[in-house]
Amino acid sequence: MKRILYSVVFLPFISFAQETDSLDVKKIQNVDSANVAKKEEVRSKDIDDVVITGTLKPVSKSKSPVAVEIYTQKFFQKNPTPSIFEAISMVNGVKPQLNCSVCNTGDIHINGLEGPYTMILIDGMPIVSSLSTVYGLSGIPNSLVDRIEVVKGPASSLYGSEAMGGVINIITKNALTAPKLSVDVMTTTWAETNLDLSTKFNVGKNAASLLSLNYFNFNERFDQNNDNFTDAALQNRISVFNKWNFKRKENRQASFALRYLYEDRFGGEMQWDRSHRGSDEVYGESVYTNRVEAFGMYQWPLKEQIFTQFSYNYHDQNSFYGNTPYVALQKVAFVQNYWNKKLGSHDLIAGVTYKKTFYDDNTPGTLASDGISNQPMNSPILGAFFQDQWEMSEKNTLLLGYRFDYDEVHHGVHSPRFAWKFSPNPYHTLRFNFGTGFRVVNLFTEDHAALTGSREVVIKTDLKPERSINGNLNYVWKIPAGDKLINLDASAFYTYFSNKIVGDFDTDPEKIIYDNLHGYGISRGASLNIDYSFDFPLSVNLGVTYLDVYQKFDGEKVKSQQLHAPKWSGTYNLTYQFKNNLKVDLTGQVYGPMRLPVLENDFRPEYSPWYSLANIQVSKSFASGFEVYAGIKNLLNFKPKNPLMRPFDPFDKNVDDPINNPNEYTFDTAYGYAPMQGIRGFLGVKYNLK
């Protein structure tokens, strides 16, 4: 059975900000309606006063040439979830994709591109990579999040490799401004229990520490489709997070954070217990994960603005997929130094980076050429970057960027970038971005299940890194409507991919031959977001995305449509605010037909149907700091049909049966395209002490 583990070399890239906490549309201050000039001045100021982390520094959203979407914790609380992996589905054009219908592991797709092309950062640091791209995403609790920044499109020129599809940067809470005590307890009718507990304490006058605990438990087995397999993977997970922030002279920055994650995950046949782990009697997928993360930033006490950022993660995984073991260890260290200088109308950033990745597992992928001794991957990457953001005039801003990285396998990689912003007034902003992206592939974490046989790994000489060229046009229109604004955000994008690295398992049954794909890939489409708060207490945010993502191979005229990339998708988010702090949120996603990984002569449809995952929540907050919330998830009770092929023969013991299995189907878990959890209720209580 195939299983995919994605490896992305993460380096941070965040530029610009467009406030998209959809239901937090700012009201224009009350002014005398007769004083039109004054009213216009207030509106203009209101549009421009949101400042967020931009190109490694705070930047006004109206002055940056690169479009980034910002989602606050308040936005994700409209549909409470235990982890970032589930919450991110509320973002238009971003889809958490389940890659296995048994253990429910997955990755995050941006604009239809597979998980390896999405860079995921925590506080701008490459914490989530390789193994954790699949097994660590569900372990990031929402309680850590202050906001999430999303960049769609390649972003390699400033902060390095792997951001070919886009960037998701998870910004954690600041210990200096966090609540003294925060508690959030939620349970569902499926017996899922999630606890978030955090406390903040000051150490002297110039330091504060945030200590956070997340515990998630789901041990109730459900089999509503009667295939004798759990509909959702059981999970027992604990995460402990500690972050320190420091007050320093001249507002210099300094922070340090540690996180530990342990997860015990299981999916499989209903009668499975731990005595069956690794056996071929009862099928189960059991994954034990131990993970440690450390990251921080320090601004040097110098006249010049010089910063050092660093991160380290240790990921130990012990797993069985039926009777197939997969034991892996990964360690990633990263350090970055950069200098920021303002020279007239030019804002310059220059820096160097170093990243070291160690990876080892029990598969032939890490065997030496003698086929006996072990040879773990030990891959360093050196990089240097430069960027100039030039405010040519009040209406025009130009950004030029360039980066060079050196990798042992791919050698030198160049990444230029160009961005231009034109804003004739505070209500209209046009941005054009053009640049390249690249991905240095960690081959032996791409498809580990295929490496469990006794195959020789062959890497073609002069293997080139995967590359992309991207153009993106973004238009933001703020439409005055009384004392409020209608926000329209439209984008059109086109990305060309080349040199995709694939493993050839068919040419020689005794070898895995890695080579660059002879062909190209295209990702193109458009998206639109609209949000508005009516005069009565209703706020609406609607998003729609159109995608055409495909590959074309040399000598073939027919396009190969990308798996799990629906041509049409959308999000909806409606909030009605009653009196007495009572609120109702209706949220959800709509997905059009997407191509699915079917088997030869598969009786299941190659394309999924249209479907929607809808949720409703009612919440009430009190002056004491308490909030009570309850609601229903998957309101329409949608569940995919036949997510597993031959669940009654998971070890393929009876495949060669011409009477009962004339099509020679094998057990397969990759067809599922949506969660199997049907309609269910939830109830929760929060408390914040500021």
C-alpha positions, 0 to 999 in steps of 0.5 A: 500500500502506498503512502506518501511522505513529503519533504520540503526544505523550508526557509521563511518568506513573508511579505505584505499584508492584506487584512482578511479576517473577514468578519472584522471589517473596520467601521469608519469613525462616526463623522459629520456627514456634511463634512465630506472631506473629513469623512474621506480622510478618516476612511483613507486612514482606516484603510491604511492603519493595519501593520503586520509582519512584512518582509521580515519587518513590520510593514503597512499593508498599503505599501507592500507590493506582494499580496499576503492574506492574514487570518486571525485566531478570531476568524478560525474560532468561527468553526472550532477545530483541534488543529491547524490542519483542519482549520486552514480549510476555511481559507479560499484556495487552500485545501487540507487533503487526506492522503490515506483513508485509514490513518487520515494523514494528509498535507495542505494544497494551495491552488491545487498543488500537492503538499510538497509545494507548500512551505509551512513555517512557525514564526517564520522558521522552517519547523514543519518539514519532510516527515512532519509535513504529513505527521506533524500538521495535526499536532499544531493546536489552534491555541498557539496561533495569533494569526496565519499568513498565506502567500499564494504562488512561488516565494523562493527569492527572499527566503529560499527553496521549496515554496513553489506553490505558496507559504503558510506562516503560523505566527504564535502568540506573544508572551508579553501581550498574551492573556494571563490565563486561557482555557478552552475545552471542547467535546463532540458527539463522536467522543473527541475531546480537546483541551487547550490550557495556557498561562502567561507569567512575567519574569521581572520587568523585561521578560514574559513566558507563555506556557501552553498545553494541548491535549486531544483524545479520540478513542471511540471507534466508528464504522458507519459505512460498515466496511469493518474499518474505522471511519476516522483514525483514533488519536491520543496527542499531547503538545507542550509549548513554551515561548519567551519574549523580551523587552529591550532598548529601542524595541529590539526583538528577542524571542525563544520557543520550545515545543514537544509533541507526542502522538499515538495514532491508529486506523484499521480494522475494528477488531485490531488491538496492540497485539496485532501491531505488525502482524498479518492477522488483523490490519492496522496502521499504527504511528507513534510520533515523538517530536521536539522543536526549538526556534527563536530570533535575536536582534543584535544591540548595534546601530545597524538592524542585524537579526539572527533567526534559528530553528531545530527540530527532531522527529522520531517516528515508529510506524506499522502499515499492516505488517510493513514497518516504517521507522524513521528519524529526521533532524533539521537545523537552520540558521539565518542572519540578515541585515535591514537598511533604509536608504532614502526611498529604498528599503534593503534586506540582505542575508545568508542562510544555512540548513542541515537535514539528517534523515534515516529510515529502515528502507533500502532508500538509505542503504549504501551502494553495497546493499548492506551498510546504512547511509543516512541522508546528510544534506546541507544547503547554503543560501544568500539573498538580497531584496530592494523595495523601492518606493518610487512615488506615493502611488508606485512601489517596486520590489526586486529580489534575488537568491542563490542556493547551493545544494550537494545534489543540485548545485547552484540554484538561482531565484530572481523576483520582481513585484510592482504595486500601483495604488492611485488612491486608498480604494484601489490597489493593483499588484503584479508579481513575477518570479521563480520557485524551486524545490530540492527534493529529499528523495527518500521521504517522497514515497517510503512505502515503495522503498520497503522492497529490496530495490537498488536506488539509482539517481540519474546524474545531473539531477536538476531541481524542480523549478517553477515560473509564476505570474500573479495579478492581484486587484483590491477594491475597497468600495465605500458603502455608507460608513463601511467598506465592501472589500473585493480581492481578485487574483489571476495566476499562471505557473509553469513547472519543469524538472519534476523529479519522479521515481521510476519503479517499472523500467527495472523491477530491481531498481528505483530510478530517479530522474527529471520528468520529461514534460511540464506542468501548469497551474492556472486559475483565478480567485475572488474574495468578497466581504461586507458587514451590513447595517444590520448585524450580519457579516458575510465573507464569500470566496470562489476559486477556479483552477486548471492544474495539469501535467503534459508529458513529452510526446503526449497530446492529452493533459493529465489532470492533477489529482485532488484539484477541483476546478471549482471550489469556494468558502462561505462564512456568515455571522449574525450578531444578536444582542447580549453577545449572542452570535451565530456562525455559518461556515463551510466549503464547497468543492467541485468534481476532482480527479481521484486515484482510481485503479485499473478497471475501477468500478468507482467514479474517477471524479468526485461529486459536488459536495459541501462541508457545512458547519453552524455554531452558536456562541455567547460571551460573558463579561466575566471572561467566559464564553460558551459555544455549541454547534453542528459539524458537517451539517449536510452529513456528506461522506465519500462512498467506497473510500477503501478498495477490498477492505475485506482483504487488506493483506491481498491474500485472495487477489488471485481469484479469477472468479471473485476478483476478475479485475485483480483489484488490490487493497487501496486506501488513496481514493478517499477525498473527504473526511468520513466523519458524518454529522456530529455535534460539539460543545465547548467552554472558553475562559480568558483572564487578561 
